[in-house]
Amino acid sequence: MTATAVEYGHTTRIPVHFDDLDALGVLHNARYAVLIERAMINWWAERGVSFAGGKPTTPDAFNVVREYAITFHVPVRGTGEIAVHFWVENLGNTSADYRFRFTSIDGQTVYAEGRRVNIHLDPATMRPSPWSAEGRALASQLLRN
């Protein structure tokens, strides 16, 4: 995946493979959730927030998706690279409200856009728990100003 410069958030190129397509030869609707997940996980992993040996590398890696919504505009036809732009719209005490869009590489065509809310959990209680200062500092790099 290769990053592309944007005013806020982060954009990366991500491949669409043949097995991502449906019977019509377009990107299957369920694959969008997988692609945004991969883009976000890669961004965080590059900054040391991931899982290794089945355990979180930092407390902030222990989070779950609370909400996911997507609106489709234009189908992605066939294989190749598309761009995934994501950012944090609002960073709460225990939540991160992400927004995202899938576009053509040149950014001229918006295929889909949506929202995803992640909640940080305490591993012992499985209840919402505040982000660490380090996690908040990293997430602030994605904030839309």
N, C-alpha and C positions, 0 to 999 in steps of 0.2 A: 504494500500500500504506500502511496506517495501523497504527501500533504500538498495542498494548494493554499496560497495566501488568501485570507479573508479579513474583513474589518473586525469581526468578533467571532468568538468560538473557534472551531477547528473544521477544516474540510480535508477529506482524504479520498483518494481514488480507491475503489473496491471492485474486484472482478465479479461479473455475473457469469456463472458457469452453465453449461448445458443442462445439468440436473437441477438448476434453479428455475427452469422454465416449466410452464404448464403445457397442456395439450395444444394450446393455441400458439405456442412459441413465444409467449410473453412471460416476464418475471412473475412467478406465482405470488399471490398476495401474502401468503404466510412467510415468504422468504424475506420480506422487508424487515420484519422484526429481528430475524437472524442477522441481517446485514448491518442494521444499526447497532445491535449488540456487539458484533465484531469490531466495528469502528470505534465504539466507546471503550470496549475492553482494551483494545490495542493502545489507545491514547493513555489510559490510566496505567497500563503495564509498563509503557515507556517511561513512566515517572515513578515506578517502583510499587504501584498499588495493584496487586494481583493475587494469585494463589499459587503456592508451590507445595508439592507433596500433600495436597488436599487441605492445606491450611492457609489462611490469609497472611500475606506478607506484611500487612499493616491492618490496624483495626478498621479503617475505612473501606477495606475490600469487602467487609461483611455487610452487604446491603441487598435489598430485593426491589423488584419492580412492583410498584403499587398500582400505577395506571399506565395504560398504553392506548393511544388513539392515533389513527392515521386516516388521511383523506387522499384518495388517488385521483390524479388529474389526467395523466397521459401514460399509456402502457410503455414499459421498457421492452423493446422488441429484440430478441436474440441475445447472444452472448457479447462480451466485451466489458469495458470499464465504464462505470458511472461514478459520479461524485456524491459523497455523503457529507453534508454540512450539519454540524450539531453545536449547540451552545447551551449554557445554563441561563434560563430566563429569570429564575428566582432561586436563591440558596437560603433555605430555612435552617432552623436549628437541627432538625433531624432529616430533612428532605432536600432533594435537589430536583427542581422542575426543569427538565431538558426540553428543548424544541429541536426539531430536525427537519431536513429536507433532502430529498434525493433529486439530483439534477444531472443533466448532460455534463460532460467534462468541461465544456465551455460556459456552463452555467445558464445558458439561454433557455433550456427546457426544464421545467419543474415537473418531475414525474409524480412525486407524492410529497406530502409534508405532514408532520404530526407532533405529538407530545408524548413524553415519557417521564414519569415521576418515580425516582428511586428513594427508598427510605433506608437509612442506616439503622442496623439492628444491634442490640447487645447479644452476643452469642450465647450467654448463659440464660437470659430470660426470653429471648426472641421478641423483645419489645423495642419500639423506637428508642434510639439513643443518640445523643449529640455527635456530630462529626468532630473529629480531632482538629486542633489548630492547623496541623500540617495538611489535612484533607481539605479544610476550608480554603487554605492558601492556594492549593492546587486548583480546586474547583473555581476559585475566583478568576483564574486565567481564562476560563470559558465564559464568564459572565458577559452578557450583552449590556453595553453601557448606554 
